[in-house]
Amino acid sequence: MSEERSFEVVDRRRVRAEGAPVSDLPASEPETAAGHEAGDTTHHSPPEHEHEHEYEHEEGAIPDVRVADILRMSVQLLSDKAWVSIGLVPNPATGKVEQNLAEARRAIDAAADVIKHLEADASPMEKRELQNLLQDLRVNFLRQSTAAGSQ
């Protein structure tokens, strides 16, 4: 029979009381097992305003994300999918250029709907960028569908 080896997982990620990661400590400041600087025996409590978002700093906690940020990420995902489905960008999963114009149309239409929600609070520059993205997708979709129809 094989001999079982026991092991222990040690999480060495620690944060100083000031909030800077321990990895940012200079080599001249060794750490104690508690993750504080050697010789530091004082208890540091964060200022009052830091308690409001304490959950953001906990390991595994979901960060506070605004709906607008989620919409921007959605537009990016949909536009990436549209470029792949139009057949102008290789599929990241397969590395192959594949065309699926029905998927491309759906991704472009969905991105246009999400962009409508973003434009209400967007700066003029961001509105212009979003409209340019949508226009580029639509023009390239039209070119690829025309080329596919003539074959």
Buried (B, 14 or more C-beta within 10 A) or exposed (E): EEEEEEEEEEEEEBBBBEEEEBEEBEEEEEBEEEEBBEEBEEEEEEEEEEEEEEEEEEEEEEEEEEEEEEBBEBBEBBBBBBBBBBBBBEBEEEEEEEBBBEBBBBBBEBBBEBBEBBEEEBEEEEBEEBBEBBEEBBEBBEEBBEEEEEE
